[in-house]
Amino acid sequence: MTQIETSTAPLPAETGTTGLFDPFTLRDTVFRNRLWVAPMCQYSVEKQDGVPTDWHLAHLGSFASGGVGLILTEATGVTPEGRISPQDLGLYTDEQQEAFERIVRLIHAQGVQAGIQLAHAGRKASTFRPWAEQSGTVPEAEGGWRAVAPSAIAFPGYDEPQELSAEEIEGVVEAFRASARRAIDAGFDVLELHAAHGYLLHQFLSPLSNTRTDAYGGSLENRARLLLDVVRAVRAEVGESVPLFVRLSATDWVPSGGWDAEQTTAVAAWAREAGADFFDISTGGNVTGVTIPVGPGYQVEFAAQVRAGAGVPTSAVGLITTAEEADAIVSSGQADAVMMARQFLRDPHFALQAAHDLGVTLPYWPAQYTRAAWR
Ligand SMILES: Cc1cc2nc3c(=O)[nH]c(=O)nc-3n(C[C@H](O)[C@H](O)[C@H](O)COP(=O)(O)O)c2cc1C
């Protein structure tokens, strides 16, 4: 067996904590800090069977040794048709569940909470992965499928989806419930429902993609019905101890007539009553051709607005790239936690670097890495 050299030297003396590195508790789960890995699709399933591979183990495992408080998996389909691409992860078979168990074990071994983002892509399903030579909808002959949606309105560049019947909508709720059960059985601590970025739950929320005239369309209450039904079903399935997150796009970025921060705030409050605990606030993804003022921290104001307006805990995400920015967001009470995506791709151990930058001594450096805790 190879001997791994570990440092036995004590860590530098405690120099105080900041908001970003303070623990955070939800229900029975304690997050050791508030710097979390956002969900990131890898489009890297090998046999189009939704089963996590060595790539997913290494990708998510690299963050686990990097000092974060929570790692969320990529958008994971609750049904085969709910996957964004044929190479996306799913959680509806025993084989998928077993492969996730291994990933969760690795994350837990580093003291990190493991979360899974449960998703249904709706009209944005069955698409080519970003680096494919083609774009748009994958034809059935190439492993694609007919996408479903609240209404038969195509997302620009994709095929027209099939409108879901009321019975099929109940099937979607059941699929989220069943995947939530599998996630808990696989060892996940946190569940996140993906209701953002123009995927199925967001498609129901927004009047731009939902023109139904039944109980699932029209008024805000009706457009929110599917999300709230999913929240209730998942909460009933997993019991009272599990933190349940919802990722919401706070706006479609259209001047009027779309999904906006006011509706997001109202629905977050209802979702809290229905059994959700925490709101991961992003924006956009449901329509094209809009102007988005992309810049450092450009979505933080929405996390702050939903937090204050609905009285719910939130996280901020989107072009937050430095320790100082993340710490200021938490310390100022704009959000309870910060998620980052691309910064963790550039540096999977960014949280260790962030603590170093802020002068915070972390008691949970991996023993193998403690020599890097010193200057
Ligand atoms: C490679 C990649 C894959 C992503 N996949 C997902 C996903 O599966 N689910 C999701 O909600 N957001 C996804 N996102 C969005 C991120 O979670 C995040 O909200 C966004 O990148 C903005 O944060 P950042 O500026 O720190 O990267 C993805 C982003 C990237 C870069």
The ligand as an SDF file (V2000), in Angstrom:
LIG
                    3D

 31 33  0  0  0  0  0  0  0  0999 V2000
  -20.9260   23.7560  -16.9990 C   0  0  0  0  0  0  0  0  0  0  0  0
  -22.1710   24.3000  -16.3560 C   0  0  0  0  0  0  0  0  0  0  0  0
  -23.2750   23.4830  -16.1720 C   0  0  0  0  0  0  0  0  0  0  0  0
  -24.4240   23.9670  -15.5230 C   0  0  0  0  0  0  0  0  0  0  0  0
  -25.4640   23.1060  -15.2510 N   0  0  0  0  0  0  0  0  0  0  0  0
  -26.4730   23.5180  -14.4490 C   0  0  0  0  0  0  0  0  0  0  0  0
  -27.4240   22.5860  -13.9530 C   0  0  0  0  0  0  0  0  0  0  0  0
  -27.3390   21.3790  -14.1700 O   0  0  0  0  0  0  0  0  0  0  0  0
  -28.4360   23.0680  -13.1840 N   0  0  0  0  0  0  0  0  0  0  0  0
  -28.5400   24.4030  -12.8690 C   0  0  0  0  0  0  0  0  0  0  0  0
  -29.4670   24.7890  -12.1700 O   0  0  0  0  0  0  0  0  0  0  0  0
  -27.6300   25.2860  -13.3070 N   0  0  0  0  0  0  0  0  0  0  0  0
  -26.5950   24.8760  -14.0450 C   0  0  0  0  0  0  0  0  0  0  0  0
  -25.6130   25.7590  -14.4090 N   0  0  0  0  0  0  0  0  0  0  0  0
  -25.6750   27.1490  -13.9040 C   0  0  0  0  0  0  0  0  0  0  0  0
  -24.8520   27.2870  -12.6340 C   0  0  0  0  0  0  0  0  0  0  0  0
  -25.3600   26.4810  -11.5750 O   0  0  0  0  0  0  0  0  0  0  0  0
  -24.7820   28.7570  -12.1620 C   0  0  0  0  0  0  0  0  0  0  0  0
  -26.0670   29.1690  -11.7750 O   0  0  0  0  0  0  0  0  0  0  0  0
  -24.2390   29.6930  -13.2450 C   0  0  0  0  0  0  0  0  0  0  0  0
  -23.1150   29.1340  -13.8980 O   0  0  0  0  0  0  0  0  0  0  0  0
  -23.8480   31.0410  -12.6790 C   0  0  0  0  0  0  0  0  0  0  0  0
  -22.8670   30.8830  -11.6730 O   0  0  0  0  0  0  0  0  0  0  0  0
  -21.2840   31.1580  -11.9530 P   0  0  0  0  0  0  0  0  0  0  0  0
  -21.1680   32.5610  -12.4860 O   0  0  0  0  0  0  0  0  0  0  0  0
  -20.6350   31.0010  -10.5940 O   0  0  0  0  0  0  0  0  0  0  0  0
  -20.7980   30.1570  -12.9350 O   0  0  0  0  0  0  0  0  0  0  0  0
  -24.4780   25.3150  -15.0820 C   0  0  0  0  0  0  0  0  0  0  0  0
  -23.3780   26.1350  -15.3090 C   0  0  0  0  0  0  0  0  0  0  0  0
  -22.2230   25.6500  -15.9110 C   0  0  0  0  0  0  0  0  0  0  0  0
  -21.0380   26.5610  -16.0780 C   0  0  0  0  0  0  0  0  0  0  0  0
  1  2  1  0
  2  3  1  0
  2 30  2  0
  3  4  2  0
  4  5  1  0
  4 28  1  0
  5  6  2  0
  6  7  1  0
  6 13  1  0
  7  8  2  0
  7  9  1  0
  9 10  1  0
 10 11  2  0
 10 12  1  0
 12 13  2  0
 13 14  1  0
 14 15  1  0
 14 28  1  0
 15 16  1  0
 16 17  1  0
 16 18  1  0
 18 19  1  0
 18 20  1  0
 20 21  1  0
 20 22  1  0
 22 23  1  0
 23 24  1  0
 24 25  2  0
 24 26  1  0
 24 27  1  0
 28 29  2  0
 29 30  1  0
 30 31  1  0
M  END
$$$$
